[in-house]
């Protein structure tokens, strides 16, 4: 019942996005909030109209575009016989391939040179819908699926290595790898530890009364993640009780949907209540907070000594972590892209790469405090 109620609330929250995708593209249903990845001078992203694209960051040109077409599986398919697949996870580029999982239940490995298929898993058919981003470690790609299982595939050829036993009704969060262990959080309030080698459940697991909203983040043997009870939790690996939960007195104004980031003993967590919190990792005590004015859906990103945070209305806030920040923190810079943002983003060498909900890529120059350039991801037909 607990997981069913949470899934119902999430579907209600996301229903406008589904309806927009049906109305906007008609017979080409797509959507999702796939974010940006940067690799060797190229920006990769999943688009709102069901394509994976590669954009050359030097020339600002579209290098290639690969449409992901699938047969609808029922439900909210808008009545099409063939549709573009929504993508919610962010691509990951390793070596000469870029990987993406789709809501249609397939994993694609595309060549970074031309975007052609190297392999697709499964070879025929599909697994459960993929919402979380893929994770790669030791020549293996790990995928959480809405069939409740984690899949391990060979990164070169897409060969099946193993799948876990069912861990929940649905898995929508990304797994996390630490050492020889894979950690998975679930909407029904579990954290599971699996062997990387064979996928079997290890002895330790954690159970909470509330479901977990975000993927686990691990720092010095402690797992940090947000919950649907409006707290952020710190859980030591091997423990059956939380080390702390934040806020300490009463819950936050909304969910900690995005995964936090941890840097030099400080946890930076964005919340759907519109606030960014800096929290002492060992004690759970608040160091400072900042009110961004709108929900923070995307995880913060570190770039050198800067912390980059974007709220849902598209304002990019930059914090200098080397400076003394008071209880009510003041950002070093605030830059608007004039587009909503719900996707993950990346930052490198002073530039922030963002995919807006208007299906444009925005490149923000932190030093110049503005949008350096932008490119539309929509193909006119």
ZAMARGU-4260 file (C-alpha; in steps of 0.2 Angstrom, whole numbers, plus 5000, padded with zeros to 4 digits):
<rodrens>
0) 5000/5000/5000 | 5014/5012/5005 | 5023/5010/4988 | 5006/5011/4978 | 5002/5027/4986
5) 5019/5035/4983 | 5018/5030/4964 | 5000/5037/4963 | 5006/5054/4970 | 5021/5054/4958
10) 5010/5049/4943 | 4998/5063/4947 | 5013/5075/4949 | 5020/5070/4932 | 5003/5068/4922
15) 5004/5086/4915 | 5020/5082/4907 | 5014/5066/4899 | 4998/5075/4893 | 5009/5089/4886
20) 5020/5076/4877 | 5005/5069/4869 | 4998/5085/4863 | 5014/5093/4857 | 5020/5079/4846
25) 5003/5071/4841 | 5008/5054/4834 | 5026/5055/4841 | 5023/5053/4860 | 5039/5057/4869
30) 5044/5067/4885 | 5055/5063/4900 | 5068/5074/4908 | 5084/5066/4902 | 5099/5078/4906
35) 5116/5082/4899 | 5133/5074/4899 | 5149/5081/4893 | 5163/5070/4885 | 5178/5074/4875
40) 5171/5091/4869 | 5154/5084/4865 | 5137/5087/4874 | 5126/5072/4874 | 5107/5073/4879
45) 5090/5064/4877 | 5078/5076/4869 | 5059/5079/4873 | 5055/5072/4856 | 5063/5055/4858
50) 5081/5057/4851 | 5098/5055/4858 | 5109/5070/4851 | 5127/5074/4851 | 5132/5093/4850
55) 5150/5098/4846 | 5154/5111/4860 | 5167/5120/4849 | 5157/5123/4833 | 5140/5122/4842
60) 5134/5111/4828 | 5123/5096/4829 | 5135/5081/4827 | 5122/5068/4826 | 5104/5064/4831
65) 5097/5046/4834 | 5078/5044/4835 | 5073/5030/4848 | 5057/5023/4841 | 5047/5010/4850
70) 5030/5001/4849 | 5018/5008/4863 | 5016/4995/4877 | 4998/5002/4882 | 4994/5014/4896
75) 4997/5032/4891 | 5003/5029/4874 | 4992/5042/4866 | 4985/5029/4853 | 5000/5028/4842
80) 5005/5013/4833 | 5024/5018/4833 | 5031/5031/4845 | 5047/5040/4850 | 5052/5033/4867
85) 5053/5045/4882 | 5070/5046/4891 | 5072/5050/4909 | 5089/5045/4913 | 5105/5054/4908
90) 5117/5047/4894 | 5134/5041/4900 | 5149/5041/4888 | 5163/5030/4891 | 5177/5026/4878
95) 5169/5026/4860 | 5151/5023/4866 | 5137/5033/4874 | 5124/5023/4884 | 5105/5027/4887
100) 5091/5018/4895 | 5073/5022/4889 | 5056/5021/4896 | 5051/5009/4883 | 5063/4996/4892
105) 5078/4995/4881 | 5096/5000/4884 | 5106/5007/4869 | 5124/5008/4866 | 5128/5021/4852
110) 5144/5025/4844 | 5150/5043/4849 | 5156/5046/4831 | 5140/5044/4822 | 5126/5038/4834
115) 5124/5022/4826 | 5119/5006/4836 | 5133/4996/4843 | 5120/4985/4853 | 5103/4986/4860
120) 5097/4976/4875 | 5086/4965/4875 | 5090/4960/4857 | 5071/4958/4855 | 5057/4964/4866
125) 5060/4974/4882 | 5062/4974/4900 | 5053/4985/4912 | 5053/5004/4909 | 5070/5012/4914
130) 5069/5029/4923 | 5085/5030/4932 | 5102/5033/4923 | 5114/5019/4919 | 5129/5016/4930
135) 5146/5009/4924 | 5159/5000/4933 | 5172/4987/4929 | 5167/4985/4911 | 5149/4982/4916
140) 5133/4993/4914 | 5120/4992/4928 | 5102/4997/4925 | 5087/4998/4937 | 5071/4993/4929
145) 5052/4995/4933 | 5051/4977/4933 | 5059/4978/4951 | 5076/4971/4946 | 5093/4977/4942
150) 5102/4971/4926 | 5121/4969/4923 | 5127/4970/4905 | 5144/4969/4897 | 5148/4987/4891
155) 5156/4982/4874 | 5143/4969/4867 | 5128/4971/4878 | 5128/4953/4884 | 5118/4949/4899
160) 5128/4945/4914 | 5115/4944/4928 | 5099/4951/4935 | 5094/4953/4953 | 5079/4945/4961
165) 5064/4957/4962 | 5068/4970/4975 | 5052/4980/4973 | 5037/4983/4962 | 5046/4996/4953
170) 5064/5003/4953 | 5065/5021/4947 | 5081/5027/4956 | 5098/5024/4949 | 5110/5011/4958
175) 5126/5017/4966 | 5142/5007/4965 | 5155/5007/4980 | 5169/4995/4979 | 5163/4978/4975
180) 5145/4982/4981 | 5130/4990/4972 | 5117/4999/4982 | 5099/5002/4977 | 5085/5012/4985
185) 5067/5009/4983 | 5050/5018/4985 | 5045/5006/4998 | 5059/5011/5010 | 5072/4999/5007
190) 5091/5000/5004 | 5098/4984/4997 | 5116/4979/4995 | 5120/4967/4980 | 5136/4959/4975
195) 5143/4967/4959 | 5150/4950/4953 | 5134/4940/4953 | 5120/4952/4959 | 5115/4941/4974
200) 5108/4950/4989 | 5121/4953/5003 | 5118/4951/5021 | 5115/4969/5025 | 5099/4979/5020
205) 5090/4994/5028 | 5071/4997/5030 | 5062/5013/5033 | 5044/5017/5037 | 5044/5029/5023
210) 5049/5026/5005 | 5065/5034/4997 | 5064/5047/4984 | 5082/5049/4978 | 5096/5038/4973
215) 5109/5034/4986 | 5125/5044/4988 | 5139/5037/4997 | 5153/5046/5007 | 5165/5038/5019
220) 5154/5023/5022 | 5138/5033/5025 | 5123/5033/5013 | 5114/5049/5010 | 5097/5050/5002
225) 5080/5059/5002 | 5064/5051/5008 | 5045/5054/5005 | 5043/5059/5023 | 5052/5075/5019
230) 5068/5071/5028 | 5086/5068/5021 | 5093/5053/5029 | 5111/5048/5033 | 5113/5029/5036
235) 5130/5020/5040 | 5132/5005/5030 | 5129/4990/5041 | 5118/4999/5053 | 5099/4996/5056
240) 5095/5014/5062 | 5099/5031/5054 | 5114/5041/5060 | 5103/5056/5058 | 5089/5064/5048
245) 5087/5082/5042 | 5079/5093/5047 | 5081/5088/5065 | 5065/5095/5072 | 5051/5095/5059
250) 5051/5089/5041 | 5055/5100/5027 | 5042/5108/5016 | 5043/5095/5003 | 5052/5080/4996
255) 5071/5078/4994 | 5069/5072/4977 | 5086/5075/4969 | 5101/5066/4976 | 5112/5077/4987
260) 5131/5080/4984 | 5144/5078/4997 | 5161/5088/4997 | 5174/5089/5011 | 5162/5083/5025
265) 5147/5094/5020 | 5131/5088/5012 | 5122/5100/4999 | 5104/5095/4997 | 5091/5103/4986
270) 5073/5101/4991 | 5056/5103/4982 | 5052/5116/4995 | 5064/5127/4985 | 5078/5128/4998
275) 5096/5122/4996 | 5103/5115/5013 | 5121/5114/5018 | 5122/5100/5031 | 5137/5094/5042
280) 5139/5076/5036 | 5144/5068/5053 | 5130/5077/5064 | 5116/5082/5052 | 5117/5100/5059
285) 5112/5114/5047 | 5127/5125/5042 | 5117/5136/5030 | 5102/5137/5019 | 5097/5147/5004
290) 5079/5150/4997 | 5079/5148/4978 | 5061/5153/4977 | 5056/5138/4966 | 5058/5119/4968
295) 5075/5111/4966 | 5072/5096/4955 | 5090/5093/4949 | 5105/5088/4959 | 5118/5101/4963
300) 5134/5100/4953 | 5152/5103/4959 | 5164/5113/4948 | 5181/5116/4956 | 5177/5126/4972
305) 5160/5131/4965 | 5143/5123/4969 | 5130/5125/4955 | 5112/5124/4959 | 5097/5127/4947
310) 5079/5129/4952 | 5064/5123/4942 | 5061/5140/4934 | 5079/5140/4927 | 5089/5152/4938
315) 5107/5146/4940 | 5114/5149/4957 | 5133/5149/4960 | 5140/5147/4977 | 5159/5149/4981
320) 5163/5135/4993 | 5179/5143/4998 | 5171/5158/5005 | 5163/5160/5022 | 5144/5158/5020
325) 5132/5164/5034 | 5117/5155/5040 | 5107/5163/5026 | 5119/5160/5012 | 5120/5172/4998
330) 5125/5165/4980 | 5140/5172/4971 | 5130/5174/4955 | 5113/5171/4949 | 5110/5168/4930
335) 5093/5165/4922 | 5091/5155/4906 | 5072/5159/4905 | 5067/5141/4903 | 5061/5128/4916
340) 5073/5115/4921 | 5069/5097/4928 | 5084/5088/4921 | 5101/5084/4928 | 5115/5095/4921
345) 5134/5095/4920 | 5147/5108/4922 | 5165/5109/4916 | 5179/5122/4914 | 5167/5137/4919
350) 5153/5131/4908 | 5136/5124/4913 | 5127/5113/4901 | 5108/5113/4904 | 5093/5105/4894
355) 5078/5115/4897 | 5060/5109/4897 | 5058/5119/4881 | 5069/5107/4872 | 5084/5118/4870
360) 5102/5116/4876 | 5109/5131/4886 | 5127/5134/4889 | 5130/5146/4904 | 5146/5155/4906
365) 5149/5157/4924 | 5162/5170/4923 | 5152/5181/4910 | 5136/5178/4920 | 5125/5174/4905
370) 5120/5161/4892 | 5135/5159/4880 | 5125/5150/4867 | 5110/5139/4865 | 5104/5127/4852
375) 5086/5120/4849 | 5084/5101/4850 | 5068/5101/4841 | 5067/5095/4822 | 5054/5104/4812
380) 5044/5092/4801
</rodrens>
